[in-house]
């Protein structure tokens, strides 16, 4: 089945248009630069950019060649970007259509946005150099000209590629920003990592390199051009001195005249061109006169002052002198000579290498210094992650008056603000915890009266019974009918009532102890050793009234020995368990005759306390945020602080953990996991 093509949104079409326009303009600029720089670097013959002349000596004019190069390069650019940015275009379409985008897609887009500019850089260099050298071989015949052009094209390719890299980064930076509007999650080291000092070298060295190479090649070309003019003047002076007459204009006479002129260099040789170019004679067996020379002569002889050129690169020049024979026909004579100076070119290359090395070293030192400043500030910023180090005394000194000083200044301001915020957060947290504690106490106080009423009434009844026994005993003292056995019976009854009073007072003492423990300030922890029997007893006492009022039964299942010892703040643990039992009571939404299981069991070196109900269960959105946010299912009647505090308490005071299982409509189980 054919895959349906995704239709771009208006925003994506606009993004693509602007991006392609940037590439188009950059490629246009590159071609224009080459068009104007190449004649200077290659030292093209004067007037040789004439279109009519170029059509005579080559298939395509330079403008046509550059147009073909532009079309080819731009097409390859568009194709390569289409492939490289496929995921980004897909993401942008989903973003502007407001479709669901996963975090994995976002990570891939962020990675592509960082990597693509560097991929483009190397694609651009390879493309630029490949296309440039290909057309170079078409345009230039001289190997020396090809070498010069290759140096120039590599340098220009680097600088254009850097500009394209920066332009691409600017476009993709905007794309990265959109991902953070969707998702605030982030990860370090996404994509290629190039440290600042190397990145600066990476971007600056090509600029210097291209300037040095182009200036050196232009300087070399101008130097050899002057050398060519000097040689032409040398032969012009000798030929003019001969004062050749029309009667002497024949092959043999001209040979004798030209052979009498001393050569400036042994590589030079003379030539004779008969009328209508019917015969061309050169004194060097390996020498020749190209068709380019003849065409150039036909077009520009009058303008060139007798200087002709072998090809577009002036590696070889000719001084040409026109004379007429007795028939009035024109002959051309002169000397051909090379103007290549390898020593001079080598000198320029040495200067380029030395200056480039020196500049690179200085730039590296400068970039390294910048990186050190950034690293210093970056390391200080990392300290803000540690709340222990986030205090107003840890400031960055302002050691300069530049952008780094501004960064240090604003870091210090952020540090001050962070310190104030942390202090305020601690105050707010203490207030919230205190409010929660007071709210819990409010619920406990409601049950205290009921918990104490029964033992107080019982003690009162026992006191009345003991008073009656005392009176009875007092009357029986002088009664002869009262036997010793009767006295013992009275004493036994009094003892029984006394034991009952002891039980009631112990129960009252336990209630007072439990309530007193929960009344202490939450921040004051009392880490002691205690056993599970004491823990369960306090829970039972404090939750008795709330359970009885709701007609909910607490089913305690003790699967560990009662003397199992824990270490920590028993009051905090009691409040955590009570909070969870209260939540379980509320999970029944007012249903009566329900049960809650409190299970204590051991797993390896941990005590697991499970509170299980069979109520409504937790909704999905609550389960996703439980323990990470203060979330509640009670609407305006809840703050969500209870479970959040419970989780924090178990983590901080016991080094334990809380997990849960819940299914809507079937109930919830919380597991408090404590190390033994």
C-alpha positions as CSV (number, residue, x, y, z in Angstrom):
1,X,0.0,0.0,0.0
2,X,1.4,3.4,-1.0
3,X,2.3,5.6,2.0
4,X,0.2,8.8,2.1
5,X,2.3,12.0,1.9
6,X,1.9,14.3,4.8
7,X,0.6,17.7,3.8
8,X,2.7,20.5,5.2
9,X,1.0,23.2,7.3
10,X,1.2,26.8,6.4
11,X,3.9,27.4,9.1
12,X,6.0,24.5,7.8
13,X,5.8,25.8,4.3
14,X,6.9,29.2,5.4
15,X,9.8,27.6,7.4
16,X,10.9,25.6,4.4
17,X,10.7,28.7,2.1
18,X,12.8,30.8,4.4
19,X,15.3,28.0,4.8
20,X,15.6,27.3,1.1
21,X,15.8,31.0,0.4
22,X,18.8,31.2,2.8
23,X,20.5,28.4,0.9
24,X,19.7,30.0,-2.4
25,X,21.1,33.3,-1.5
26,X,24.2,31.7,0.0
27,X,24.9,29.7,-3.1
28,X,24.3,32.8,-5.3
29,X,26.8,34.7,-3.1
30,X,29.3,31.8,-3.4
31,X,29.1,31.8,-7.2
32,X,29.4,35.6,-7.5
33,X,32.4,35.5,-5.2
34,X,34.1,32.9,-7.3
35,X,33.2,34.8,-10.5
36,X,35.0,37.9,-9.3
37,X,37.8,36.3,-7.3
38,X,38.8,33.6,-9.8
39,X,40.1,36.0,-12.5
40,X,42.2,37.7,-9.9
41,X,43.6,34.5,-8.4
42,X,44.1,32.7,-11.8
43,X,45.3,36.0,-13.4
44,X,43.0,35.5,-16.4
45,X,44.2,37.4,-19.5
46,X,42.9,40.9,-19.8
47,X,39.6,41.2,-21.7
48,X,39.1,37.4,-21.6
49,X,35.8,37.7,-19.8
50,X,34.3,38.9,-23.1
51,X,31.3,36.5,-23.8
52,X,31.9,36.4,-27.6
53,X,35.5,35.5,-27.1
54,X,34.7,32.8,-24.5
55,X,32.1,31.2,-26.9
56,X,34.9,30.9,-29.5
57,X,37.4,29.2,-27.2
58,X,35.2,26.9,-25.0
59,X,31.8,25.2,-25.1
60,X,30.3,27.2,-22.2
61,X,31.2,30.7,-21.1
62,X,32.3,31.3,-17.5
63,X,28.8,32.7,-16.6
64,X,27.2,29.6,-18.1
65,X,29.6,27.3,-16.2
66,X,28.9,29.1,-13.0
67,X,25.1,28.9,-13.6
68,X,25.4,25.1,-14.2
69,X,27.5,24.9,-11.0
70,X,24.9,26.9,-9.1
71,X,22.0,24.8,-10.3
72,X,23.9,21.5,-9.6
73,X,25.0,22.7,-6.1
74,X,21.6,24.2,-5.1
75,X,19.9,21.0,-6.2
76,X,22.2,18.8,-4.2
77,X,21.7,21.2,-1.3
78,X,17.9,20.9,-1.5
79,X,18.1,17.1,-1.8
80,X,20.5,16.7,1.1
81,X,18.5,19.0,3.4
82,X,15.3,17.2,2.5
83,X,16.9,14.0,3.7
84,X,18.7,15.4,6.8
85,X,15.6,17.4,8.0
86,X,13.0,14.8,7.3
87,X,12.4,14.2,11.1
88,X,12.3,17.9,11.8
89,X,9.7,18.7,9.1
90,X,7.6,15.8,10.4
91,X,7.9,17.1,14.0
92,X,7.0,20.7,12.9
93,X,3.9,19.4,11.1
94,X,2.7,17.6,14.2
95,X,3.6,20.6,16.4
96,X,1.6,23.1,14.4
97,X,-1.3,20.6,14.0
98,X,-1.2,20.3,17.8
99,X,-0.9,16.5,17.6
100,X,0.5,14.3,20.3
101,X,4.4,14.3,20.3
102,X,6.3,11.8,22.5
103,X,9.4,12.6,24.5
104,X,11.4,10.2,22.4
105,X,10.4,12.2,19.3
106,X,11.4,15.4,21.0
107,X,14.8,14.0,22.0
108,X,15.5,13.0,18.4
109,X,14.5,16.4,17.1
110,X,16.8,18.1,19.6
111,X,19.6,15.8,18.6
112,X,19.0,16.4,14.9
113,X,18.9,20.2,15.4
114,X,22.3,20.1,17.0
115,X,23.9,17.6,14.6
116,X,22.5,18.8,11.2
117,X,24.5,22.1,11.0
118,X,27.8,20.1,11.4
119,X,26.7,17.5,8.9
120,X,25.7,20.3,6.5
121,X,29.2,21.8,7.0
122,X,31.0,18.8,5.7
123,X,28.4,18.1,3.0
124,X,28.8,21.8,1.9
125,X,32.6,21.5,1.8
126,X,32.6,18.2,-0.1
127,X,30.0,19.6,-2.5
128,X,31.8,22.9,-3.0
129,X,35.2,21.4,-3.6
130,X,33.8,18.6,-5.8
131,X,31.8,20.8,-8.1
132,X,34.5,23.5,-8.1
133,X,37.3,21.2,-9.0
134,X,35.2,19.5,-11.7
135,X,34.5,22.7,-13.4
136,X,38.1,23.8,-12.8
137,X,39.3,20.9,-15.0
138,X,36.9,21.9,-17.7
139,X,37.9,25.6,-17.6
140,X,41.7,25.3,-17.0
141,X,44.2,23.3,-19.0
142,X,47.3,24.1,-16.9
143,X,48.1,21.9,-13.9
144,X,49.6,24.9,-12.1
145,X,46.4,26.9,-12.6
146,X,44.4,23.9,-11.2
147,X,46.7,23.8,-8.1
148,X,46.1,27.5,-7.5
149,X,42.4,27.2,-8.1
150,X,42.1,24.2,-5.8
151,X,43.7,26.1,-2.9
152,X,41.3,29.0,-3.5
153,X,38.2,26.8,-3.8
154,X,39.1,24.8,-0.6
155,X,39.4,28.0,1.4
156,X,36.3,29.6,0.0
157,X,34.4,26.3,0.6
158,X,35.4,26.4,4.2
159,X,34.2,30.0,4.8
160,X,30.9,29.5,2.9
161,X,30.3,26.3,4.8
162,X,30.9,28.1,8.1
163,X,28.3,30.8,7.1
164,X,25.9,28.0,6.2
165,X,26.5,26.3,9.5
166,X,25.7,29.5,11.5
167,X,22.7,30.2,9.3
168,X,21.4,26.6,9.8
169,X,22.0,26.8,13.6
170,X,19.9,30.0,13.7
171,X,16.9,28.3,12.0
172,X,17.1,25.1,14.1
173,X,17.6,27.1,17.3
174,X,14.0,28.2,16.9
175,X,12.9,24.6,16.4
176,X,14.6,23.5,19.6
177,X,12.7,26.3,21.5
178,X,9.4,24.8,20.4
179,X,10.2,21.4,22.0
180,X,10.5,23.1,25.4
181,X,7.0,24.5,25.0
182,X,5.8,20.9,24.7
183,X,8.0,19.3,27.3
184,X,10.2,20.8,30.0
185,X,12.2,17.7,30.4
186,X,15.8,17.9,29.2
187,X,19.0,15.9,29.1
188,X,22.7,16.8,29.0
189,X,25.0,16.1,26.1
190,X,22.4,15.9,23.3
191,X,24.1,15.7,19.8
192,X,27.7,16.4,18.9
193,X,29.7,18.1,21.7
194,X,32.3,20.7,20.6
195,X,33.8,22.7,23.5
196,X,33.8,26.4,23.1
197,X,37.6,26.8,22.4
198,X,37.5,24.2,19.6
199,X,34.3,25.6,18.2
200,X,35.9,29.1,18.1
201,X,38.9,27.7,16.3
202,X,36.6,25.7,14.0
203,X,34.8,28.8,12.9
204,X,37.6,31.4,12.9
205,X,40.6,29.5,11.3
206,X,38.8,29.1,7.9
207,X,38.2,32.9,7.7
208,X,41.9,33.6,8.3
209,X,42.9,30.8,6.0
210,X,40.8,32.0,3.1
211,X,42.0,35.6,3.5
212,X,45.7,34.5,3.6
213,X,45.4,32.2,0.6
214,X,43.4,34.6,-1.6
215,X,45.7,37.5,-0.8
216,X,48.8,35.3,-1.4
217,X,47.5,34.0,-4.7
218,X,46.5,37.4,-5.9
219,X,49.9,38.8,-4.8
220,X,51.6,35.9,-6.6
221,X,49.5,36.5,-9.8
222,X,50.3,40.2,-9.8
223,X,54.0,39.5,-9.3
224,X,54.2,37.1,-12.2
225,X,52.1,39.5,-14.3
226,X,54.7,42.2,-13.8
227,X,57.4,39.6,-14.6
228,X,55.6,38.8,-17.9
229,X,55.3,42.5,-18.8
230,X,59.0,42.9,-18.2
231,X,59.9,40.0,-20.4
232,X,57.6,41.3,-23.1
233,X,59.3,44.7,-23.0
234,X,62.6,43.0,-23.2
235,X,61.7,41.3,-26.5
236,X,59.8,44.3,-27.8
237,X,62.9,46.4,-27.5
238,X,65.1,44.0,-29.5
239,X,62.5,43.5,-32.3
240,X,61.9,47.2,-32.6
241,X,65.6,47.7,-32.9
242,X,65.9,45.4,-35.8
243,X,63.7,47.6,-38.0
244,X,62.5,44.7,-40.2
245,X,61.7,45.8,-43.7
246,X,58.9,44.2,-45.9
247,X,61.5,42.6,-48.1
248,X,62.9,40.7,-45.1
249,X,59.5,39.3,-44.3
250,X,59.9,35.7,-45.3
251,X,60.4,32.5,-43.3
252,X,64.2,32.2,-43.7
253,X,65.0,35.9,-43.1
254,X,62.7,36.1,-40.1
255,X,64.4,33.0,-38.6
256,X,67.8,34.6,-38.9
257,X,66.6,37.9,-37.3
258,X,64.9,36.1,-34.4
259,X,67.8,33.8,-33.8
260,X,70.0,36.8,-33.5
261,X,68.0,38.1,-30.5
262,X,69.4,36.7,-27.2
263,X,66.9,34.7,-25.2
264,X,66.3,35.9,-21.7
265,X,66.0,32.3,-20.5
266,X,66.7,29.0,-22.2
267,X,63.1,28.0,-21.7
268,X,62.0,30.8,-24.1
269,X,61.6,30.3,-27.9
270,X,60.5,32.2,-30.9
271,X,57.7,31.7,-33.3
272,X,56.6,32.8,-36.8
273,X,53.0,32.8,-38.0
274,X,52.4,33.2,-41.7
275,X,49.5,35.2,-43.2
276,X,46.0,33.6,-42.5
277,X,47.8,31.2,-40.0
278,X,48.6,28.9,-42.9
279,X,51.9,27.9,-41.2
280,X,53.1,28.2,-37.7
281,X,56.8,27.8,-36.9
282,X,58.3,27.4,-33.4
283,X,62.0,27.2,-32.7
284,X,61.5,24.7,-29.8
285,X,60.7,21.1,-31.1
286,X,58.4,20.7,-28.0
287,X,56.8,24.1,-28.4
288,X,53.4,25.0,-29.9
289,X,51.0,27.8,-30.4
290,X,47.5,27.0,-29.2
291,X,44.2,27.9,-30.8
292,X,43.5,30.0,-27.7
293,X,46.5,32.3,-28.6
294,X,45.2,32.8,-32.2
295,X,41.6,33.5,-31.0
296,X,42.9,35.9,-28.4
297,X,45.0,37.7,-31.0
298,X,42.1,38.0,-33.3
299,X,39.9,39.6,-30.6
300,X,42.3,41.7,-28.5
301,X,45.6,42.2,-30.3
302,X,45.2,45.9,-30.6
303,X,44.2,46.3,-27.0
304,X,46.8,43.9,-25.5
305,X,49.9,45.8,-26.7
306,X,51.2,42.7,-28.4
307,X,51.0,40.4,-25.3
308,X,49.1,37.2,-25.9
309,X,48.3,34.3,-23.6
310,X,48.4,30.5,-23.9
311,X,45.2,29.9,-21.9
312,X,43.0,31.4,-19.2
313,X,45.8,30.9,-16.7
314,X,48.8,33.1,-17.7
315,X,51.4,30.5,-17.0
316,X,52.7,31.1,-20.5
317,X,52.7,34.4,-22.4
318,X,53.7,35.5,-25.8
319,X,55.1,38.8,-27.0
320,X,53.8,39.2,-30.6
321,X,54.9,41.7,-33.3
322,X,53.0,42.1,-36.5
323,X,54.8,43.0,-39.8
324,X,53.7,43.2,-43.4
325,X,55.4,41.6,-46.4
326,X,55.8,43.0,-49.9
327,X,52.2,41.8,-50.7
328,X,50.7,43.7,-47.8
329,X,49.9,40.5,-45.9
330,X,50.4,40.4,-42.1
331,X,52.9,38.1,-40.5
332,X,53.2,37.6,-36.7
333,X,56.5,37.0,-35.0
334,X,57.6,37.0,-31.4
335,X,58.7,35.0,-28.4
336,X,56.9,32.6,-26.1
337,X,57.9,32.3,-22.4
338,X,56.7,30.8,-19.2
339,X,55.9,33.1,-16.2
340,X,55.6,30.4,-13.5
341,X,57.7,31.1,-10.5
342,X,57.7,28.1,-8.1
343,X,60.1,29.8,-5.7
344,X,57.8,32.8,-5.3
345,X,54.7,30.6,-4.9
346,X,56.6,28.5,-2.3
347,X,57.5,31.7,-0.5
348,X,53.9,32.8,-0.3
349,X,52.9,29.3,0.9
350,X,55.5,29.5,3.7
351,X,54.1,32.8,4.8
352,X,50.6,31.4,4.8
353,X,51.6,28.4,6.9
354,X,53.6,30.4,9.4
355,X,51.0,33.1,9.8
356,X,48.2,30.5,10.1
357,X,50.1,28.5,12.8
358,X,50.9,31.7,14.7
359,X,47.3,32.9,14.5
360,X,45.9,29.5,15.5
361,X,48.1,29.3,18.6
362,X,47.1,32.8,19.7
363,X,43.5,32.1,18.9
364,X,43.6,28.9,20.9
365,X,45.1,30.7,23.9
366,X,42.4,33.3,23.7
367,X,39.6,30.8,23.2
368,X,41.0,28.6,26.0
369,X,40.9,31.7,28.3
370,X,37.3,32.3,27.4
371,X,36.5,28.6,28.0
372,X,38.2,28.8,31.4
373,X,36.0,31.8,32.3
374,X,32.9,29.9,31.2
375,X,33.9,26.7,33.0
376,X,34.5,28.7,36.2
377,X,31.0,30.2,36.0
378,X,29.5,26.9,34.9
379,X,31.0,25.1,38.0
380,X,29.7,27.8,40.3
381,X,26.3,27.5,38.7
382,X,26.3,23.7,39.4
383,X,26.7,24.6,43.1
384,X,23.2,26.0,43.1
385,X,21.9,22.5,42.6
386,X,23.2,21.7,46.1
387,X,21.0,23.5,48.7
388,X,23.8,23.3,51.2
389,X,26.0,25.5,49.0
390,X,23.2,27.9,48.0
391,X,23.9,30.7,50.3
392,X,24.5,34.4,49.8
393,X,28.2,34.2,50.8
394,X,29.1,32.1,47.8
395,X,29.3,34.8,45.2
396,X,31.4,35.0,42.0
397,X,33.9,37.9,42.1
398,X,33.5,40.4,39.3
399,X,37.1,40.5,37.9
400,X,36.4,42.3,34.6
401,X,34.0,44.6,32.9
402,X,32.6,42.5,30.0
403,X,30.0,39.9,29.2
404,X,31.6,37.5,31.7
405,X,31.3,40.1,34.4
406,X,27.6,40.5,33.5
407,X,27.2,36.8,33.7
408,X,28.8,36.7,37.2
409,X,26.7,39.6,38.3
410,X,23.5,38.0,37.3
411,X,24.6,34.7,38.8
412,X,25.1,36.4,42.1
413,X,21.7,38.0,41.9
414,X,20.2,34.5,41.1
415,X,22.1,33.1,44.1
416,X,20.6,35.8,46.4
417,X,17.2,35.2,45.0
418,X,17.6,31.4,45.4
419,X,18.7,31.8,49.0
420,X,15.6,33.9,49.8
421,X,13.4,31.4,48.0
422,X,14.9,28.5,49.8
423,X,14.4,30.2,53.2
424,X,10.8,31.1,52.2
425,X,10.2,27.5,51.1
426,X,11.4,26.2,54.4
427,X,9.1,28.6,56.2
428,X,6.2,27.6,54.1
429,X,7.0,23.9,54.5
430,X,7.1,24.3,58.3
431,X,3.8,26.2,58.2
432,X,2.1,23.6,56.0
433,X,3.4,20.7,58.2
434,X,2.3,22.5,61.3
435,X,-1.1,23.1,59.9
436,X,-1.4,19.5,58.9
437,X,-0.3,18.4,62.3
438,X,-2.9,20.7,63.9
439,X,-5.5,19.4,61.6
440,X,-4.6,15.8,62.6
441,X,-4.7,16.9,66.3
442,X,-8.2,18.4,65.7
443,X,-9.4,15.0,64.6
444,X,-7.7,13.3,67.5
445,X,-9.1,15.6,70.1
446,X,-12.6,14.7,68.9
447,X,-11.9,11.1,70.0
448,X,-10.0,11.8,73.2
449,X,-13.1,12.7,75.2
450,X,-14.8,9.5,74.0
451,X,-11.7,7.4,74.7
452,X,-11.3,8.8,78.2
453,X,-15.0,8.9,79.1
454,X,-15.4,5.1,79.5
455,X,-12.4,4.6,81.8
456,X,-13.3,7.7,83.9
457,X,-16.9,6.4,84.4
458,X,-15.5,3.0,85.3
459,X,-13.1,4.5,87.8
460,X,-15.9,6.5,89.3
461,X,-18.0,3.3,89.6
462,X,-15.1,1.4,91.1
463,X,-14.6,4.2,93.6
464,X,-18.2,4.1,94.7
465,X,-18.0,0.3,95.1
466,X,-14.8,0.6,97.2
467,X,-16.5,3.3,99.4
468,X,-19.4,0.9,100.0
469,X,-17.0,-1.9,100.9
470,X,-15.1,0.4,103.3
471,X,-18.4,1.3,105.0
472,X,-19.4,-2.3,105.2
473,X,-16.0,-3.2,106.6
474,X,-16.2,-0.4,109.2
475,X,-19.6,-1.6,110.5
476,X,-18.4,-5.2,110.7
477,X,-15.4,-4.4,112.9
478,X,-17.4,-4.9,116.2
479,X,-19.9,-7.3,114.8
480,X,-19.3,-10.7,116.5
481,X,-21.2,-12.5,113.7
482,X,-18.7,-11.3,111.1
483,X,-16.2,-14.0,110.7
484,X,-12.6,-14.0,109.5
485,X,-13.8,-15.3,106.2
486,X,-16.1,-12.3,105.7
487,X,-13.1,-9.9,106.2
488,X,-11.1,-11.8,103.6
489,X,-14.1,-11.6,101.1
490,X,-14.3,-7.8,101.6
491,X,-10.6,-7.4,101.1
492,X,-10.8,-9.6,98.0
493,X,-13.6,-7.4,96.5
494,X,-11.6,-4.2,97.3
495,X,-8.5,-5.7,95.6
496,X,-10.5,-6.6,92.5
497,X,-11.9,-3.0,92.2
498,X,-8.3,-1.6,92.8
499,X,-7.0,-3.8,89.9
500,X,-9.7,-2.5,87.6
501,X,-8.8,1.1,88.6
502,X,-5.2,0.3,87.7
503,X,-6.2,-1.0,84.3
504,X,-8.3,2.1,83.6
505,X,-5.6,4.5,84.7
506,X,-3.0,2.6,82.5
507,X,-5.3,2.9,79.5
508,X,-5.7,6.6,80.2
509,X,-2.0,6.9,80.6
510,X,-1.5,5.2,77.2
511,X,-4.1,7.6,75.6
512,X,-2.3,10.6,77.1
513,X,1.1,9.3,75.9
514,X,-0.2,8.7,72.4
515,X,-1.8,12.1,72.1
516,X,1.2,13.8,73.7
517,X,3.4,12.1,71.1
518,X,1.3,13.4,68.2
519,X,1.2,16.9,69.8
520,X,4.9,17.5,69.5
521,X,6.2,19.8,66.7
522,X,6.8,17.8,63.6
523,X,10.3,19.1,63.1
524,X,11.3,17.8,66.6
525,X,12.2,14.2,66.0
526,X,12.8,11.7,68.8
527,X,14.7,8.8,67.3
528,X,14.5,5.9,69.7
529,X,14.2,2.1,69.7
530,X,10.7,0.8,69.9
531,X,8.9,-2.5,69.1
532,X,6.0,-3.1,66.8
533,X,3.7,-3.9,69.8
534,X,4.0,-0.3,71.0
535,X,3.5,1.0,67.5
536,X,0.3,-1.0,66.9
537,X,-1.0,-0.1,70.4
538,X,-0.7,3.6,69.7
539,X,-2.3,3.3,66.3
540,X,-5.2,1.4,67.8
541,X,-5.7,4.0,70.6
542,X,-5.6,7.0,68.3
543,X,-7.8,5.6,65.5
544,X,-10.3,3.9,67.7
545,X,-12.8,6.7,67.8
546,X,-12.6,7.5,64.0
547,X,-13.0,3.8,63.1
548,X,-15.9,3.4,65.5
549,X,-17.7,6.6,64.2
550,X,-17.3,5.4,60.6
551,X,-18.3,1.8,61.6
552,X,-15.2,0.5,59.9
553,X,-13.2,-2.4,61.4
554,X,-9.4,-2.5,61.6
555,X,-8.2,-6.0,61.0
556,X,-4.6,-6.3,62.4
557,X,-2.5,-9.2,61.0
558,X,0.7,-9.5,63.0
559,X,3.1,-11.7,60.9
560,X,6.2,-10.7,62.8
561,X,7.1,-11.1,66.5
562,X,5.7,-8.3,68.7
563,X,9.1,-7.6,70.1
564,X,10.6,-6.8,66.6
565,X,12.6,-3.6,67.1
566,X,12.6,-0.5,64.9
567,X,14.7,2.7,65.3
568,X,13.4,6.1,64.6
569,X,10.6,8.6,65.5
570,X,7.7,6.5,66.6
571,X,5.3,9.5,66.7
572,X,6.0,10.3,63.0
573,X,5.5,6.7,62.0
574,X,2.2,6.6,64.0
575,X,1.0,9.7,62.2
576,X,1.9,8.2,58.8
577,X,0.0,5.0,59.5
578,X,-3.0,6.9,60.9
579,X,-3.1,9.2,57.9
580,X,-3.2,6.2,55.6
581,X,-5.9,4.5,57.7
582,X,-7.9,7.8,57.6
583,X,-7.5,7.9,53.8
584,X,-8.8,4.3,53.7
585,X,-11.8,5.2,55.8
586,X,-12.6,8.0,53.3
587,X,-12.1,5.7,50.4
588,X,-15.4,3.9,51.3
589,X,-17.3,7.2,50.8
590,X,-19.5,6.7,53.9
591,X,-20.2,3.0,53.5
592,X,-20.6,1.2,56.8
593,X,-19.6,-2.3,58.0
594,X,-16.4,-2.3,55.9
595,X,-12.9,-3.4,56.9
596,X,-9.3,-2.2,56.6
597,X,-6.4,-4.6,56.9
598,X,-3.3,-3.6,58.8
599,X,-0.6,-6.2,58.0
600,X,2.9,-6.3,59.5
601,X,5.3,-8.7,57.8
602,X,9.0,-9.2,57.3
603,X,10.9,-9.4,54.0
604,X,14.7,-9.9,54.2
605,X,15.9,-7.0,56.4
606,X,12.8,-4.9,56.0
607,X,9.6,-4.6,57.9
608,X,6.6,-4.0,55.6
609,X,3.5,-2.4,57.0
610,X,0.6,-2.6,54.6
611,X,-2.7,-0.7,54.9
612,X,-5.3,-2.2,52.6
613,X,-8.8,-1.1,51.8
614,X,-11.4,-2.3,49.4
615,X,-12.8,1.1,48.5
616,X,-13.0,3.2,45.3
617,X,-9.3,3.0,44.4
618,X,-7.1,5.8,42.9
619,X,-7.7,7.5,39.5
620,X,-5.0,7.2,36.9
621,X,-4.1,10.9,37.1
622,X,-3.6,10.7,40.8
623,X,-1.4,7.6,40.6
624,X,0.9,9.3,38.1
625,X,1.5,12.2,40.4
626,X,1.4,10.5,43.8
627,X,4.4,11.3,46.1
628,X,5.7,13.9,43.6
629,X,3.0,16.5,43.9
630,X,0.5,17.4,46.6
631,X,-2.6,15.9,44.9
632,X,-5.9,14.9,46.5
633,X,-9.1,13.1,45.6
634,X,-11.1,15.0,48.1
635,X,-11.6,18.2,46.1
636,X,-11.8,21.3,48.2
637,X,-11.9,19.2,51.4
638,X,-8.3,18.0,50.9
639,X,-4.8,19.6,50.4
640,X,-2.9,16.5,49.2
641,X,-0.3,17.3,51.9
642,X,-0.8,14.1,54.0
643,X,0.6,11.5,51.6
644,X,3.3,13.9,50.4
645,X,4.4,14.5,54.0
646,X,4.1,10.7,54.8
647,X,6.4,9.9,51.9
648,X,8.9,12.6,53.0
649,X,8.8,11.4,56.6
650,X,9.5,7.7,55.7
651,X,12.4,8.8,53.4
652,X,13.9,11.3,55.9
653,X,13.3,9.7,59.3
654,X,13.6,6.0,58.5
655,X,15.5,5.7,55.2
656,X,12.6,3.7,54.0
657,X,10.1,3.9,51.1
658,X,6.4,3.8,50.3
659,X,4.9,2.0,47.4
660,X,1.3,1.4,46.5
661,X,-1.1,-0.8,44.4
662,X,-4.5,0.5,43.3
663,X,-7.3,-0.4,41.0
664,X,-10.3,1.7,40.5
665,X,-13.4,0.2,42.1
666,X,-11.4,-2.5,43.9
667,X,-9.3,-0.7,46.5
668,X,-5.8,0.5,47.4
669,X,-2.9,-1.0,49.3
670,X,0.0,1.2,50.6
671,X,3.2,-0.5,51.7
672,X,5.5,1.2,54.2
673,X,8.9,-0.4,53.8
674,X,11.3,0.1,56.8
675,X,14.8,-1.2,57.3
676,X,15.3,-3.2,60.4
